[in-house]
Amino acid sequence: MNGASLRLLAGSLRLRLLAGTLAWMLLSIALTGWALRALFQDHITQQLQAQLVQQLDQLSATVDWTPQGGTSVAPMAADPRLDQPLSGLYWQIDRLGAMPQSAVARSRSLWDQSLALPAAPQGYPARGYGVLELHDAQGHRLLAVARTLQLPEDGAPPLRLAVAGDEALLAEPLQRFTRLLRIALGMLALGLALAVALQLQLALRPLKLLRQGLAAVRGGAAARIEGRFPQELQPLVTEFNHVLLENADMVQRARTQAGNLAHAVHTPLSVLANAAAQDASPLAQLVQEQVGAARRQVDYHLARARAAAAVRATGLATPVLEPVRALLRTMTRLHDARDLSFALAPQAQDLAFRGEAQDLYELLGNLIDNAGKWARTRIVADVQREDGQLCITVDDDGPGIPEEQRERMFERGVQLDERRPGSGLGLDIVRALVDSYGGSVQAQESPLGGARLRLCLPLVE
């Protein structure tokens, strides 16, 4: 396993569970197959041994000693393989005692060979035979059973009877069993692997649902994680929803405190401005200038603080079309004396902004109002999805903005037109507020002949 595979395995809980389960399953199946094969091999070996013992009993019942000093074997209902040369099933009789002689009688299947039996022991176990492992002339392994037999005739020497079978007789049934065992265990492994994969799919599905719920919260499509989860995950979901609730409360408190601060600061600034307006002295003019600067600074930093709190919040989703329509109606009344046409593009899409509605109103209000100051007859707003972002354009048919001034118009303190009271944040504060949301605002050339202000903000998917 290479480094890339190890990194992939370490990074995926599903792959780790699947790999661990499959490895243990395959090891268990392999050990089971080995044990079953060993048991079957032992079983057929015992069967062969039982057949050899049966042949040995038949041979013991038919052997006789002739008065001429020879050994005879009467016909018996034996296996036909005993008459087939080198068939793999053999019997042999050795004479023991004072004049030992090997192979005084043997089966026809031995042909011109004989079994190389070891020296006869003094006795065999209580079962009446012993089990031997031999090799024939070709080097084949043989399983043999043997016993000593003392015939009742006078002068009959002790005999050793042996029946042997080639262990190759076990190969065919063992191979057939092994082949069937592999097929059966392979099908079992495949079935278990599919079952494991299905079980992991079902077991990890709640995690997928949880991830989708988190993505919906992060994208602003939901304010909390909804749905039923297993009891192992439900405490996590409950705690996370509790964190979301506390986060929303924190953002609301921050907005309230920012509003209170703005109100507290604007009141004395208004008093100072009113007092200075009644005096024409240089000091009064200086006070008015500094009060205006203080107001802009307060508005600027409060807007940034409010936007930062909104960006950290989750579950925010503000529909765009309705605020745009409302602002267009407001600007129509505001610029009623100039008979301007404020319209929404027919191809505008119904999208949602991942942020606070108040911030959206302030941003759009400032841009549309700025376009109204420069337009001759017509202002058109459009809403589109571009590269995964919410992009709002405001076009006017005014004189346009020179290219060298398109960036400077968003700098603090730069004024390209006469600001009107109540027009919202300045363009410099608009840029700061947009930057806080991770968006962008640009001035471009409009197809209407004037300027286009293009605002891009986070989009709720």
Secondary structure, DSSP 8 states (H G I E B T S, - for coil): --HHHHHHHHT-HHHHHHHHHHHHHHHHHHHHHHHHHHHHHHHHHHHHHHHHHHHHHHHHHHEEE-TTS-EEE------GGGGSTT-SEEEEEEE-TTS-EEEEEE-GGGTT---------S---TTS-EEEEEE-TT--EEEEEEEEEE-SSTT--EEEEEEEEEGGGGHHHHHHHHHHHHHHHHHHHHHHHHHHHHHHHHHHHHHHHHHHHHHHHHHTS-SS--S---TTTHHHHHHHHHHHHHHHHHHHHHHHHHHHHHHHHHHHHHHHHHHHHT--SHHHHHHHHHHHHHHHHHHHHHHHHHHHHHHH-SS--EESHHHHHHHHHHHHHHTGGGT-EEEE-TT----EESS-HHHHHHHHHHHHHHHHHH-SSEEEEEEEEETTEEEEEEEE-SS---GGGTTGGGSTT--SS---TT--S-HHHHHHHHHHTT-EEEEEE-TTSSEEEEEEEEB--
